[in-house]
Amino acid sequence: MTPAETARAGDPERSTLDKAADENFPVAPFFLPKAWRDDLMAVYGFARLVDDIGDGDLAPGGADARLLGVSPEEAKDRLVLLDAFEADLRKVFDSTPGHPLLRRLQPTVRRTGLTPEPFLGLIAANRQDQVVKRYETYDDLLAYCELSANPVGRLVLAVTGTSTPERIRLSDAVCTALQIVEHLQDVAEDLGRDRVYLPAEDMKRFHVQEADLAAPTAGASARALVAYEAERARNLLNEGTPLVGSVHGRLKLLLAGFVAGGRAAIRAIAAAEYDVLPGPPKPGKIQLLREVGVTLRGEG
């Protein structure tokens, strides 16, 4: 291992939290009250770790498995790790968990009254990733996003004390859009994990085969498919954007950052002429800031 990898192996909590800088949207920006930043980073730590377990992307060295009480022999079994993680999560609500990221989460849960359901949804999504590798219809993909993405937005609203049924509906639209955008950015990476999140019915419509997704660059049909799914994501973002105008102050800026992150990523995909196969098209900071301004003004 490199020195950096050795350091991460010795501190799996920091290894996970450091990934916040690579997300399409701001996780806990400086302008928020410290209590919100702490709570949002605690929620992020949980969400990032469960995704890393599901993707096999844990820090090298096996520290996370040891902290969850999983033997070295079983440490490569993602379903075993997810079961152990769920058992440790449940301790957040009634005793003391073993993993430091879950201990970090415990004060947030107690202070804000979070319930287990959204956390369990994220674990269920990663269990599904181990057994469901393809999605036949767009509705099937939306059902997956209900588990894999929407709980995050609901947790943000709960942490900030702003949950209402209408805000949850709008937040779900934004979170599903962000998940679809991430899938579009990661088509090649997901295929390397034997996962395809592009609905099979859409692939058939655009005459795209899985072999086309394994090419170094995308052909015309694959680009047309990605453009079609990007437009769907854009429409969902637009549907959920009134969420930003429903709140005030610093929370409004945070939620604008979420929406803007999705919009900027879609623009980056479009700027790459919808060829996502060489690698994830990523927006620059200037583009992101421009999209934040547009979102706050209620345009676009």
Protein Blocks (a to p, Z undefined) as FASTA:
>chain_A
ZZklmmmmmmmmlmmmmmmmmpmbdfbdckbcfklmmmmmmmmmmmmmmmmmmnopaceh
jlmmmmnopafklmmmmklmmmmmmmmmmmmmmmccfblklmmmmmmmmmnopafklmmm
mmmmmmmmmmmmbdfblklmmmmmmmmmmmmmmmmmmmnopacfklmmmmmmmmmmmmmm
mmmmmmmmmmmnopafbdfklmmmnopafklmmpmbdcfklmmmmmmmmmmmmmmmmmmm
mmmmmpghjllmmmmmmmmmmmmmmmmmmmnnopakloccdddfklmmmmmmmmmnopZZ
